[in-house]
């Protein structure tokens, strides 16, 4: 269905996640957080609050490795340790995982499936990490949404029922752009949903 948009944030929680949760709460928007296990243990209050406020909590591994370069046992450990950290705080096991760098071959996906996870990627990339690395204007993060709305996205071959944008809540620049992003998407009549509502699942 046209008109569904999921904001998704990778690599947190961080020092800026509480501020992001304030922004989302003010606009009554629910987002999806793909969390790194080692960050989860550092910022348990942010995890708890995100969960309690109805955001989707998903796994993004323990240490953000290239999973395809790891052994089966190492992949299981990355996923399981993150799962344990999240369950410790929320009491709920995440159902979705986003592999670091979006990289997962058949072997990695088979391990996810065996562990009870569905793969959750994205179809609109803000490239916020690159904008921050180059010290470019944070407005470019907002521009990526404008461009996607105008031209579709480079990933627009997707037949998914909605858009899933990729940002990282470890950058203050990304967090500060969220109110403008929310306004823009509302102007274009998008409804904010959780990321798993934007994918076709078997």
ABEGO torsion letter per residue (X at the ends): XBGBBBBBBBGOBBAAAAAAAAAAAAAGBBBBBBBBAAAAAABAAAAAAAAAAGBBBBBAEAAGBBAAABBAAAAAAAAAAAAAAAAAAAGBBBABBBBBGGBBBAAAAAAAAAAGBBBBBBABBAGAAAAAAAGBBAAAAAAAAAAAAAAEBAAAABABABBBBBBBAABAAAAAAAAAAAAAAAAAGBBBBBAAAABBBX
